[in-house]
Amino acid sequence: MLAPFADTSWWVAVETVAEHLAGWGRTAEAIALVRPAAERGEGPAIKRLAALSAGEGRIDEAIAVLAPRTADMFRAWELVDLTAGCGRDDTVLRLLPAVPAEPSFGEFPRVVGLPAEVLERQGRVDEALALLATRVHHPNGSVNLVEQYADILARHDREAELRDFADGAGGVHAASRLALHLEERGRVDDTVDALRPFVATGGLNPALGTAEILFRHGRVDEAVELLRPAPGLEYYEAWALQSLFILLIERGRAEEALAMVDGLAPVADMSVELFGLHVWLLSELGRADRAIAEVRASPDADTSNMRGHPVDLLTLTGRLDEAIEILTPSTREWDVATLASLLIRVGRVKEAVATWHDRDITPVSTSWGAW
């Protein structure tokens, strides 16, 4: 069935057939199928060819595929990844692009991160850290490299240096890695203390990270108090609140989460984000019918922001035809997949296909104004 599509050189079909062949142990055939696209310079094919070769233990062939292309950071990344543990690290280091002494604005983090990774796995930890230090202490330093620097310190149990880094250039990103390092050693109170300065300044990410640690160690009430919202919830806090509720739901405390939301504002006065959490929690508690009724009674029921809620709730309760009715009259471009999926589930396959053919695509202007 797939062969005619693969014969056109359409990469999606070629890759699918190659995956089947490799899964059946026919890797040589998969390699032969992928090679022409790789030789044409198609990135996904180059990646697949190298991975298939490495998977067969033909690491020199994998290196040969990637070596001429390491100026492309994706190919360089694949080279580092596929050669791990193969005893070719010196070769890999020679093939990676040279690291400029000074970072350029917008420099790809892997320019430094990849050679540092190879140096670390060679046991040359101080050299890896020194290389990363040329970037993490620079004004244009990348968060990715800060996290890699902190990870190396943690992996090699250099706690004092990691603490100093968190107090300085590493900031909250290094503190988060320190917290994980301490938690792995069972030092929960020290873990919480590591993040406390960043929680105190109002950082939502460190607060959520601390709460997750407390949850993992059974200190649920402390976690809830840490993230408990004050009345007057702002939009940007909704994601953190939802994260807290997921943790509560997992522990059978969805009623507590609903009470927390409902205590913030009367249902009629809730923001769209808060109301969304309210109806979601009702459905988690088995009250989907009530949630649907509340959505339909909302004065904003017909707005684009609100319409997704009843669709989700009706789908959850198996009322697919009603969900389809909501979407059909004026389906937005990003709703097409949802509508098509629902139509297929109720056996209306031809209509599902037609939703793609009939949708109105407005040509996109190339002007910056359109962006």
FIKOLPA-288798 format. One record per residue (C-alpha): residue number from 1; x, y, z. Coordinates in pm, 1 decimal. Example, Ala and Ser with C-alpha at 12.3 -4.5 7.8 and 13.67 -1.06 7.14 Angstrom:
! residues 2
<rec resi="1" X="1230.0" Y="-450.0" Z="780.0"/>
<rec resi="2" X="1367.0" Y="-106.0" Z="714.0"/>
! end
This chain:
! residues 371
<rec resi="1" X="0.0" Y="0.0" Z="0.0"/>
<rec resi="2" X="276.9" Y="245.4" Z="86.9"/>
<rec resi="3" X="514.6" Y="156.6" Z="-195.2"/>
<rec resi="4" X="356.3" Y="378.7" Z="-466.7"/>
<rec resi="5" X="385.9" Y="679.1" Z="-238.0"/>
<rec resi="6" X="744.3" Y="597.9" Z="-143.6"/>
<rec resi="7" X="827.0" Y="555.2" Z="-514.9"/>
<rec resi="8" X="744.8" Y="923.5" Z="-569.3"/>
<rec resi="9" X="1026.7" Y="1010.4" Z="-322.9"/>
<rec resi="10" X="779.2" Y="1178.8" Z="-90.1"/>
<rec resi="11" X="979.1" Y="1177.9" Z="231.3"/>
<rec resi="12" X="690.5" Y="1107.1" Z="470.4"/>
<rec resi="13" X="615.2" Y="784.1" Z="283.5"/>
<rec resi="14" X="981.8" Y="690.7" Z="246.6"/>
<rec resi="15" X="1041.2" Y="736.6" Z="617.6"/>
<rec resi="16" X="730.3" Y="536.0" Z="708.4"/>
<rec resi="17" X="835.9" Y="242.5" Z="490.0"/>
<rec resi="18" X="1191.7" Y="262.5" Z="626.0"/>
<rec resi="19" X="1062.7" Y="250.0" Z="983.2"/>
<rec resi="20" X="861.1" Y="-63.6" Z="903.5"/>
<rec resi="21" X="1158.0" Y="-228.6" Z="733.3"/>
<rec resi="22" X="1390.2" Y="-150.5" Z="1024.0"/>
<rec resi="23" X="1128.7" Y="-278.7" Z="1269.0"/>
<rec resi="24" X="1114.9" Y="-607.4" Z="1079.0"/>
<rec resi="25" X="1494.3" Y="-641.7" Z="1094.5"/>
<rec resi="26" X="1539.3" Y="-547.6" Z="727.0"/>
<rec resi="27" X="1768.7" Y="-253.9" Z="802.9"/>
<rec resi="28" X="1981.4" Y="-292.2" Z="488.5"/>
<rec resi="29" X="1667.6" Y="-236.3" Z="279.2"/>
<rec resi="30" X="1572.4" Y="63.2" Z="492.6"/>
<rec resi="31" X="1917.3" Y="215.1" Z="441.3"/>
<rec resi="32" X="1896.5" Y="162.2" Z="64.9"/>
<rec resi="33" X="1554.6" Y="327.8" Z="57.9"/>
<rec resi="34" X="1664.6" Y="633.5" Z="256.1"/>
<rec resi="35" X="2005.0" Y="686.2" Z="96.0"/>
<rec resi="36" X="1892.1" Y="866.2" Z="-225.1"/>
<rec resi="37" X="1711.1" Y="1136.4" Z="-27.4"/>
<rec resi="38" X="2014.4" Y="1175.8" Z="199.5"/>
<rec resi="39" X="2242.6" Y="1211.4" Z="-102.5"/>
<rec resi="40" X="2012.4" Y="1487.0" Z="-229.0"/>
<rec resi="41" X="2087.3" Y="1670.7" Z="95.5"/>
<rec resi="42" X="1746.4" Y="1634.2" Z="261.9"/>
<rec resi="43" X="1799.7" Y="1692.9" Z="635.0"/>
<rec resi="44" X="1550.8" Y="1439.1" Z="775.9"/>
<rec resi="45" X="1689.5" Y="1172.5" Z="540.9"/>
<rec resi="46" X="2047.3" Y="1243.8" Z="646.3"/>
<rec resi="47" X="1943.6" Y="1207.2" Z="1009.8"/>
<rec resi="48" X="1758.5" Y="880.5" Z="941.6"/>
<rec resi="49" X="2043.8" Y="731.9" Z="736.3"/>
<rec resi="50" X="2298.6" Y="808.8" Z="1006.6"/>
<rec resi="51" X="2072.0" Y="667.2" Z="1278.8"/>
<rec resi="52" X="2004.0" Y="347.4" Z="1082.6"/>
<rec resi="53" X="2376.6" Y="296.5" Z="1023.6"/>
<rec resi="54" X="2463.4" Y="361.5" Z="1387.7"/>
<rec resi="55" X="2185.6" Y="127.8" Z="1499.7"/>
<rec resi="56" X="2352.6" Y="-151.2" Z="1301.7"/>
<rec resi="57" X="2686.0" Y="-78.1" Z="1470.0"/>
<rec resi="58" X="2820.1" Y="81.1" Z="1151.2"/>
<rec resi="59" X="2937.6" Y="387.3" Z="1337.5"/>
<rec resi="60" X="3205.8" Y="483.1" Z="1085.2"/>
<rec resi="61" X="2939.3" Y="498.3" Z="814.0"/>
<rec resi="62" X="2721.9" Y="715.7" Z="1036.5"/>
<rec resi="63" X="3015.7" Y="951.0" Z="1093.4"/>
<rec resi="64" X="3087.1" Y="960.2" Z="720.1"/>
<rec resi="65" X="2727.9" Y="1066.1" Z="650.4"/>
<rec resi="66" X="2734.2" Y="1348.9" Z="904.4"/>
<rec resi="67" X="3098.6" Y="1465.2" Z="892.3"/>
<rec resi="68" X="3069.5" Y="1688.6" Z="582.6"/>
<rec resi="69" X="2763.8" Y="1860.1" Z="725.6"/>
<rec resi="70" X="2855.0" Y="1957.0" Z="1080.8"/>
<rec resi="71" X="2832.5" Y="2328.3" Z="1000.4"/>
<rec resi="72" X="2459.8" Y="2258.2" Z="1033.9"/>
<rec resi="73" X="2407.7" Y="2242.2" Z="1409.4"/>
<rec resi="74" X="2134.4" Y="1980.2" Z="1374.8"/>
<rec resi="75" X="2375.0" Y="1744.8" Z="1197.7"/>
<rec resi="76" X="2645.4" Y="1824.4" Z="1454.7"/>
<rec resi="77" X="2401.7" Y="1741.0" Z="1733.8"/>
<rec resi="78" X="2317.7" Y="1407.9" Z="1568.6"/>
<rec resi="79" X="2688.2" Y="1330.8" Z="1535.0"/>
<rec resi="80" X="2745.5" Y="1386.3" Z="1906.7"/>
<rec resi="81" X="2434.7" Y="1192.3" Z="2001.9"/>
<rec resi="82" X="2493.5" Y="886.9" Z="1779.4"/>
<rec resi="83" X="2859.6" Y="844.9" Z="1875.4"/>
<rec resi="84" X="2811.2" Y="842.7" Z="2254.2"/>
<rec resi="85" X="2996.2" Y="548.4" Z="2406.3"/>
<rec resi="86" X="3152.4" Y="443.1" Z="2072.9"/>
<rec resi="87" X="3509.3" Y="551.6" Z="2142.7"/>
<rec resi="88" X="3510.8" Y="813.2" Z="1867.2"/>
<rec resi="89" X="3510.5" Y="1126.7" Z="2080.0"/>
<rec resi="90" X="3845.0" Y="1259.6" Z="1953.4"/>
<rec resi="91" X="3719.2" Y="1228.6" Z="1596.8"/>
<rec resi="92" X="3392.0" Y="1397.2" Z="1686.2"/>
<rec resi="93" X="3570.3" Y="1691.6" Z="1849.2"/>
<rec resi="94" X="3778.3" Y="1743.3" Z="1535.6"/>
<rec resi="95" X="3466.2" Y="1743.0" Z="1319.8"/>
<rec resi="96" X="3266.7" Y="1992.9" Z="1526.3"/>
<rec resi="97" X="3282.8" Y="2359.4" Z="1420.1"/>
<rec resi="98" X="3545.5" Y="2570.2" Z="1594.6"/>
<rec resi="99" X="3418.8" Y="2770.6" Z="1889.9"/>
<rec resi="100" X="3470.0" Y="3147.8" Z="1850.5"/>
<rec resi="101" X="3647.3" Y="3314.7" Z="2141.1"/>
<rec resi="102" X="3360.1" Y="3560.1" Z="2181.7"/>
<rec resi="103" X="2991.8" Y="3478.0" Z="2135.1"/>
<rec resi="104" X="2803.5" Y="3653.5" Z="1860.8"/>
<rec resi="105" X="2455.2" Y="3786.4" Z="1922.7"/>
<rec resi="106" X="2207.7" Y="3501.7" Z="1870.2"/>
<rec resi="107" X="2478.5" Y="3236.3" Z="1865.8"/>
<rec resi="108" X="2333.5" Y="2885.7" Z="1860.8"/>
<rec resi="109" X="2393.6" Y="2739.4" Z="2210.9"/>
<rec resi="110" X="2511.7" Y="2408.2" Z="2066.0"/>
<rec resi="111" X="2818.9" Y="2577.7" Z="1915.6"/>
<rec resi="112" X="2962.7" Y="2558.7" Z="2268.1"/>
<rec resi="113" X="2731.1" Y="2302.4" Z="2424.5"/>
<rec resi="114" X="2817.0" Y="2014.2" Z="2192.6"/>
<rec resi="115" X="3196.8" Y="2017.3" Z="2237.5"/>
<rec resi="116" X="3142.7" Y="2066.6" Z="2611.3"/>
<rec resi="117" X="2922.7" Y="1754.6" Z="2614.0"/>
<rec resi="118" X="3192.7" Y="1551.3" Z="2438.7"/>
<rec resi="119" X="3463.8" Y="1681.7" Z="2671.4"/>
<rec resi="120" X="3256.5" Y="1583.8" Z="2973.9"/>
<rec resi="121" X="3200.3" Y="1229.0" Z="2852.5"/>
<rec resi="122" X="3575.6" Y="1200.7" Z="2796.5"/>
<rec resi="123" X="3623.2" Y="1283.9" Z="3163.8"/>
<rec resi="124" X="3763.8" Y="1628.1" Z="3085.6"/>
<rec resi="125" X="3518.1" Y="1799.4" Z="3317.3"/>
<rec resi="126" X="3721.7" Y="2110.8" Z="3396.0"/>
<rec resi="127" X="3777.4" Y="2174.1" Z="3024.8"/>
<rec resi="128" X="3403.8" Y="2137.8" Z="2959.0"/>
<rec resi="129" X="3324.1" Y="2384.6" Z="3235.8"/>
<rec resi="130" X="3589.5" Y="2628.9" Z="3117.4"/>
<rec resi="131" X="3445.8" Y="2621.1" Z="2766.8"/>
<rec resi="132" X="3092.5" Y="2682.7" Z="2892.6"/>
<rec resi="133" X="3218.7" Y="2958.3" Z="3123.9"/>
<rec resi="134" X="3311.1" Y="3164.7" Z="2817.8"/>
<rec resi="135" X="2936.4" Y="3196.2" Z="2758.9"/>
<rec resi="136" X="2751.2" Y="3163.0" Z="3088.6"/>
<rec resi="137" X="2927.9" Y="3466.1" Z="3234.2"/>
<rec resi="138" X="2872.8" Y="3670.4" Z="2918.2"/>
<rec resi="139" X="2583.5" Y="3919.8" Z="2875.9"/>
<rec resi="140" X="2463.3" Y="3724.3" Z="2571.0"/>
<rec resi="141" X="2479.5" Y="3389.9" Z="2749.5"/>
<rec resi="142" X="2208.4" Y="3133.4" Z="2683.6"/>
<rec resi="143" X="1982.5" Y="2972.2" Z="2945.1"/>
<rec resi="144" X="2055.2" Y="2637.6" Z="2777.1"/>
<rec resi="145" X="2424.0" Y="2674.2" Z="2854.4"/>
<rec resi="146" X="2356.7" Y="2791.4" Z="3209.9"/>
<rec resi="147" X="2155.8" Y="2474.2" Z="3265.2"/>
<rec resi="148" X="2425.6" Y="2257.3" Z="3103.1"/>
<rec resi="149" X="2692.5" Y="2413.2" Z="3325.9"/>
<rec resi="150" X="2478.9" Y="2350.4" Z="3634.5"/>
<rec resi="151" X="2404.1" Y="1994.0" Z="3522.6"/>
<rec resi="152" X="2773.8" Y="1914.4" Z="3492.5"/>
<rec resi="153" X="2844.4" Y="2049.0" Z="3840.5"/>
<rec resi="154" X="2556.9" Y="1842.9" Z="3979.7"/>
<rec resi="155" X="2653.3" Y="1522.4" Z="3798.5"/>
<rec resi="156" X="3003.0" Y="1544.2" Z="3943.1"/>
<rec resi="157" X="2880.9" Y="1630.3" Z="4293.5"/>
<rec resi="158" X="3043.2" Y="1973.1" Z="4301.2"/>
<rec resi="159" X="2779.9" Y="2115.5" Z="4530.7"/>
<rec resi="160" X="2974.7" Y="2411.5" Z="4664.6"/>
<rec resi="161" X="3050.0" Y="2535.7" Z="4313.2"/>
<rec resi="162" X="2687.4" Y="2482.1" Z="4213.2"/>
<rec resi="163" X="2571.1" Y="2690.2" Z="4510.6"/>
<rec resi="164" X="2809.0" Y="2969.4" Z="4414.9"/>
<rec resi="165" X="2684.7" Y="2952.6" Z="4057.1"/>
<rec resi="166" X="2321.8" Y="2973.2" Z="4171.4"/>
<rec resi="167" X="2407.9" Y="3276.1" Z="4383.7"/>
<rec resi="168" X="2568.1" Y="3442.5" Z="4082.7"/>
<rec resi="169" X="2534.6" Y="3408.6" Z="3706.5"/>
<rec resi="170" X="2332.8" Y="3085.8" Z="3718.2"/>
<rec resi="171" X="2043.0" Y="3236.1" Z="3911.8"/>
<rec resi="172" X="1714.8" Y="3049.3" Z="3930.4"/>
<rec resi="173" X="1812.4" Y="2802.4" Z="3657.4"/>
<rec resi="174" X="2115.1" Y="2684.2" Z="3851.5"/>
<rec resi="175" X="1914.4" Y="2688.6" Z="4175.2"/>
<rec resi="176" X="1656.9" Y="2457.5" Z="4017.5"/>
<rec resi="177" X="1931.4" Y="2209.2" Z="3928.7"/>
<rec resi="178" X="2075.4" Y="2241.7" Z="4279.1"/>
<rec resi="179" X="1732.6" Y="2167.5" Z="4421.5"/>
<rec resi="180" X="1705.0" Y="1849.0" Z="4215.2"/>
<rec resi="181" X="2055.1" Y="1746.8" Z="4323.1"/>
<rec resi="182" X="1964.7" Y="1791.7" Z="4689.3"/>
<rec resi="183" X="1631.0" Y="1614.0" Z="4653.4"/>
<rec resi="184" X="1803.6" Y="1312.3" Z="4497.7"/>
<rec resi="185" X="2004.8" Y="1290.4" Z="4818.4"/>
<rec resi="186" X="1696.0" Y="1306.2" Z="5039.6"/>
<rec resi="187" X="1768.0" Y="1656.1" Z="5169.7"/>
<rec resi="188" X="1418.7" Y="1794.8" Z="5120.9"/>
<rec resi="189" X="1446.1" Y="2092.0" Z="5356.7"/>
<rec resi="190" X="1772.0" Y="2198.0" Z="5188.8"/>
<rec resi="191" X="1596.4" Y="2159.0" Z="4853.3"/>
<rec resi="192" X="1321.3" Y="2399.1" Z="4956.1"/>
<rec resi="193" X="1578.5" Y="2643.0" Z="5095.6"/>
<rec resi="194" X="1767.5" Y="2643.7" Z="4764.1"/>
<rec resi="195" X="1462.7" Y="2780.5" Z="4582.7"/>
<rec resi="196" X="1329.2" Y="2999.8" Z="4863.5"/>
<rec resi="197" X="1504.6" Y="3326.3" Z="4758.6"/>
<rec resi="198" X="1353.1" Y="3301.4" Z="4410.1"/>
<rec resi="199" X="1008.4" Y="3213.5" Z="4544.5"/>
<rec resi="200" X="1027.4" Y="3515.1" Z="4774.5"/>
<rec resi="201" X="1069.0" Y="3750.2" Z="4477.4"/>
<rec resi="202" X="741.8" Y="3624.6" Z="4324.9"/>
<rec resi="203" X="881.3" Y="3379.3" Z="4070.0"/>
<rec resi="204" X="604.2" Y="3140.8" Z="3963.8"/>
<rec resi="205" X="834.1" Y="2876.0" Z="3818.3"/>
<rec resi="206" X="1041.2" Y="2828.7" Z="4135.2"/>
<rec resi="207" X="721.5" Y="2836.1" Z="4343.6"/>
<rec resi="208" X="568.8" Y="2562.0" Z="4131.8"/>
<rec resi="209" X="895.2" Y="2366.5" Z="4139.4"/>
<rec resi="210" X="901.8" Y="2386.9" Z="4516.9"/>
<rec resi="211" X="537.5" Y="2278.7" Z="4538.4"/>
<rec resi="212" X="604.9" Y="1976.5" Z="4318.3"/>
<rec resi="213" X="892.5" Y="1874.5" Z="4544.9"/>
<rec resi="214" X="671.2" Y="1909.1" Z="4852.4"/>
<rec resi="215" X="398.8" Y="1703.8" Z="4683.5"/>
<rec resi="216" X="647.1" Y="1429.5" Z="4600.4"/>
<rec resi="217" X="740.2" Y="1402.9" Z="4966.3"/>
<rec resi="218" X="387.5" Y="1403.4" Z="5104.1"/>
<rec resi="219" X="392.7" Y="1762.6" Z="5228.4"/>
<rec resi="220" X="76.2" Y="1847.9" Z="5038.2"/>
<rec resi="221" X="-62.6" Y="2113.3" Z="5271.1"/>
<rec resi="222" X="261.4" Y="2311.6" Z="5255.2"/>
<rec resi="223" X="255.0" Y="2294.5" Z="4876.0"/>
<rec resi="224" X="-106.0" Y="2411.6" Z="4859.0"/>
<rec resi="225" X="-37.1" Y="2707.4" Z="5087.2"/>
<rec resi="226" X="262.9" Y="2802.3" Z="4876.4"/>
<rec resi="227" X="54.5" Y="2824.3" Z="4558.8"/>
<rec resi="228" X="-281.2" Y="2922.6" Z="4706.4"/>
<rec resi="229" X="-399.9" Y="3225.2" Z="4507.0"/>
<rec resi="230" X="-522.1" Y="3546.1" Z="4657.6"/>
<rec resi="231" X="-851.1" Y="3696.1" Z="4534.0"/>
<rec resi="232" X="-803.8" Y="3891.8" Z="4212.6"/>
<rec resi="233" X="-635.7" Y="3622.2" Z="4004.3"/>
<rec resi="234" X="-448.0" Y="3763.5" Z="3705.7"/>
<rec resi="235" X="-437.6" Y="3593.3" Z="3367.5"/>
<rec resi="236" X="-68.3" Y="3506.7" Z="3380.5"/>
<rec resi="237" X="-117.9" Y="3306.7" Z="3700.7"/>
<rec resi="238" X="-380.6" Y="3071.7" Z="3557.3"/>
<rec resi="239" X="-126.4" Y="2817.5" Z="3431.2"/>
<rec resi="240" X="34.0" Y="2786.3" Z="3775.7"/>
<rec resi="241" X="-306.3" Y="2745.2" Z="3934.0"/>
<rec resi="242" X="-393.6" Y="2469.5" Z="3689.1"/>
<rec resi="243" X="-66.0" Y="2295.3" Z="3770.0"/>
<rec resi="244" X="-159.2" Y="2300.0" Z="4138.2"/>
<rec resi="245" X="-503.4" Y="2159.4" Z="4061.2"/>
<rec resi="246" X="-357.1" Y="1873.5" Z="3858.1"/>
<rec resi="247" X="-144.1" Y="1779.4" Z="4158.1"/>
<rec resi="248" X="-452.2" Y="1790.7" Z="4382.3"/>
<rec resi="249" X="-664.0" Y="1587.5" Z="4139.4"/>
<rec resi="250" X="-395.8" Y="1319.7" Z="4127.4"/>
<rec resi="251" X="-435.4" Y="1287.7" Z="4504.5"/>
<rec resi="252" X="-815.7" Y="1277.8" Z="4504.4"/>
<rec resi="253" X="-857.5" Y="1636.3" Z="4623.1"/>
<rec resi="254" X="-1046.1" Y="1785.0" Z="4327.3"/>
<rec resi="255" X="-1320.8" Y="1920.1" Z="4555.9"/>
<rec resi="256" X="-1059.1" Y="2127.2" Z="4735.0"/>
<rec resi="257" X="-936.3" Y="2264.1" Z="4402.8"/>
<rec resi="258" X="-1290.4" Y="2360.5" Z="4298.3"/>
<rec resi="259" X="-1351.5" Y="2534.2" Z="4628.7"/>
<rec resi="260" X="-1030.6" Y="2728.9" Z="4578.2"/>
<rec resi="261" X="-1141.6" Y="2854.2" Z="4235.5"/>
<rec resi="262" X="-1494.9" Y="2932.6" Z="4345.6"/>
<rec resi="263" X="-1357.7" Y="3129.6" Z="4638.6"/>
<rec resi="264" X="-1178.4" Y="3370.9" Z="4409.2"/>
<rec resi="265" X="-1483.0" Y="3524.6" Z="4240.4"/>
<rec resi="266" X="-1852.9" Y="3460.2" Z="4175.8"/>
<rec resi="267" X="-1897.4" Y="3241.8" Z="3867.6"/>
<rec resi="268" X="-2068.7" Y="3526.1" Z="3681.1"/>
<rec resi="269" X="-1770.1" Y="3754.6" Z="3739.0"/>
<rec resi="270" X="-1493.9" Y="3506.9" Z="3656.7"/>
<rec resi="271" X="-1242.5" Y="3578.8" Z="3382.7"/>
<rec resi="272" X="-1244.2" Y="3344.3" Z="3083.8"/>
<rec resi="273" X="-934.6" Y="3168.2" Z="3220.9"/>
<rec resi="274" X="-1077.2" Y="3124.3" Z="3569.8"/>
<rec resi="275" X="-1414.3" Y="3010.3" Z="3436.6"/>
<rec resi="276" X="-1233.0" Y="2754.6" Z="3222.2"/>
<rec resi="277" X="-1068.5" Y="2610.7" Z="3532.7"/>
<rec resi="278" X="-1405.5" Y="2606.8" Z="3708.6"/>
<rec resi="279" X="-1582.7" Y="2400.0" Z="3442.0"/>
<rec resi="280" X="-1281.2" Y="2173.7" Z="3396.7"/>
<rec resi="281" X="-1285.3" Y="2088.1" Z="3766.8"/>
<rec resi="282" X="-1660.5" Y="2022.4" Z="3754.7"/>
<rec resi="283" X="-1600.3" Y="1769.2" Z="3477.9"/>
<rec resi="284" X="-1317.4" Y="1607.7" Z="3677.1"/>
<rec resi="285" X="-1567.0" Y="1563.0" Z="3960.1"/>
<rec resi="286" X="-1817.9" Y="1391.6" Z="3730.8"/>
<rec resi="287" X="-2041.2" Y="1697.0" Z="3693.9"/>
<rec resi="288" X="-1998.5" Y="1749.3" Z="3321.3"/>
<rec resi="289" X="-2369.3" Y="1814.8" Z="3263.8"/>
<rec resi="290" X="-2362.6" Y="2099.1" Z="3512.2"/>
<rec resi="291" X="-2045.1" Y="2234.1" Z="3352.6"/>
<rec resi="292" X="-2205.8" Y="2227.5" Z="3005.2"/>
<rec resi="293" X="-2515.3" Y="2404.5" Z="3137.6"/>
<rec resi="294" X="-2304.5" Y="2677.6" Z="3298.0"/>
<rec resi="295" X="-2106.1" Y="2732.7" Z="2979.4"/>
<rec resi="296" X="-2423.2" Y="2758.3" Z="2772.3"/>
<rec resi="297" X="-2572.6" Y="3003.1" Z="3020.3"/>
<rec resi="298" X="-2267.2" Y="3227.2" Z="3005.2"/>
<rec resi="299" X="-2315.1" Y="3558.0" Z="2820.2"/>
<rec resi="300" X="-1985.4" Y="3481.6" Z="2642.0"/>
<rec resi="301" X="-2098.3" Y="3134.1" Z="2528.0"/>
<rec resi="302" X="-2077.0" Y="3221.1" Z="2156.9"/>
<rec resi="303" X="-1732.9" Y="3380.0" Z="2167.4"/>
<rec resi="304" X="-1430.3" Y="3204.9" Z="2023.0"/>
<rec resi="305" X="-1262.6" Y="3192.8" Z="2364.7"/>
<rec resi="306" X="-1556.2" Y="3011.2" Z="2523.4"/>
<rec resi="307" X="-1670.3" Y="2778.8" Z="2246.9"/>
<rec resi="308" X="-1397.8" Y="2521.9" Z="2307.5"/>
<rec resi="309" X="-1525.0" Y="2441.9" Z="2658.1"/>
<rec resi="310" X="-1859.1" Y="2284.3" Z="2563.1"/>
<rec resi="311" X="-1694.7" Y="2099.4" Z="2273.4"/>
<rec resi="312" X="-1446.4" Y="1941.2" Z="2512.5"/>
<rec resi="313" X="-1712.1" Y="1863.1" Z="2773.6"/>
<rec resi="314" X="-1959.7" Y="1717.5" Z="2523.5"/>
<rec resi="315" X="-1686.1" Y="1503.3" Z="2372.8"/>
<rec resi="316" X="-1587.5" Y="1384.0" Z="2719.7"/>
<rec resi="317" X="-1944.7" Y="1271.6" Z="2789.0"/>
<rec resi="318" X="-1988.8" Y="1103.5" Z="2449.7"/>
<rec resi="319" X="-2231.3" Y="1361.7" Z="2309.5"/>
<rec resi="320" X="-2040.6" Y="1394.5" Z="1984.6"/>
<rec resi="321" X="-2327.6" Y="1510.8" Z="1762.5"/>
<rec resi="322" X="-2389.5" Y="1807.8" Z="1992.2"/>
<rec resi="323" X="-2019.1" Y="1893.5" Z="1986.4"/>
<rec resi="324" X="-2024.7" Y="1882.1" Z="1605.5"/>
<rec resi="325" X="-2321.0" Y="2120.0" Z="1596.4"/>
<rec resi="326" X="-2124.1" Y="2378.8" Z="1791.2"/>
<rec resi="327" X="-1830.6" Y="2363.8" Z="1552.4"/>
<rec resi="328" X="-2003.1" Y="2336.2" Z="1217.7"/>
<rec resi="329" X="-2159.7" Y="2682.3" Z="1161.7"/>
<rec resi="330" X="-1841.7" Y="2888.9" Z="1177.6"/>
<rec resi="331" X="-1545.8" Y="2662.1" Z="1237.9"/>
<rec resi="332" X="-1219.6" Y="2850.0" Z="1280.9"/>
<rec resi="333" X="-916.2" Y="2734.3" Z="1086.8"/>
<rec resi="334" X="-763.2" Y="2577.3" Z="1399.3"/>
<rec resi="335" X="-1090.7" Y="2395.2" Z="1480.0"/>
<rec resi="336" X="-1094.4" Y="2201.8" Z="1153.5"/>
<rec resi="337" X="-894.4" Y="1909.4" Z="1291.6"/>
<rec resi="338" X="-1126.3" Y="1879.3" Z="1592.5"/>
<rec resi="339" X="-1436.1" Y="1885.2" Z="1372.4"/>
<rec resi="340" X="-1292.7" Y="1630.4" Z="1128.6"/>
<rec resi="341" X="-1195.1" Y="1399.4" Z="1413.9"/>
<rec resi="342" X="-1545.5" Y="1412.0" Z="1563.7"/>
<rec resi="343" X="-1708.1" Y="1350.1" Z="1225.1"/>
<rec resi="344" X="-1490.7" Y="1043.0" Z="1174.6"/>
<rec resi="345" X="-1583.3" Y="911.5" Z="1519.5"/>
<rec resi="346" X="-1953.8" Y="922.8" Z="1431.5"/>
<rec resi="347" X="-1896.4" Y="760.9" Z="1090.7"/>
<rec resi="348" X="-1930.6" Y="1072.9" Z="874.7"/>
<rec resi="349" X="-1597.9" Y="1023.5" Z="699.1"/>
<rec resi="350" X="-1682.4" Y="1194.4" Z="368.8"/>
<rec resi="351" X="-1791.4" Y="1505.3" Z="559.1"/>
<rec resi="352" X="-1465.8" Y="1495.2" Z="756.1"/>
<rec resi="353" X="-1265.0" Y="1498.0" Z="434.1"/>
<rec resi="354" X="-1483.1" Y="1776.5" Z="297.8"/>
<rec resi="355" X="-1407.0" Y="1998.4" Z="597.9"/>
<rec resi="356" X="-1046.9" Y="2016.3" Z="477.3"/>
<rec resi="357" X="-1137.7" Y="2079.5" Z="113.1"/>
<rec resi="358" X="-1402.0" Y="2338.9" Z="191.1"/>
<rec resi="359" X="-1225.0" Y="2545.7" Z="454.4"/>
<rec resi="360" X="-1160.2" Y="2906.6" Z="362.8"/>
<rec resi="361" X="-788.3" Y="2980.3" Z="345.5"/>
<rec resi="362" X="-711.1" Y="3350.8" Z="336.0"/>
<rec resi="363" X="-381.9" Y="3419.9" Z="154.1"/>
<rec resi="364" X="-120.1" Y="3539.5" Z="399.6"/>
<rec resi="365" X="50.0" Y="3867.3" Z="323.6"/>
<rec resi="366" X="428.1" Y="3869.8" Z="344.9"/>
<rec resi="367" X="427.1" Y="4213.6" Z="500.4"/>
<rec resi="368" X="545.7" Y="4266.5" Z="857.7"/>
<rec resi="369" X="205.0" Y="4411.2" Z="933.0"/>
<rec resi="370" X="43.9" Y="4070.0" Z="880.8"/>
<rec resi="371" X="300.4" Y="3911.3" Z="1112.3"/>
! end
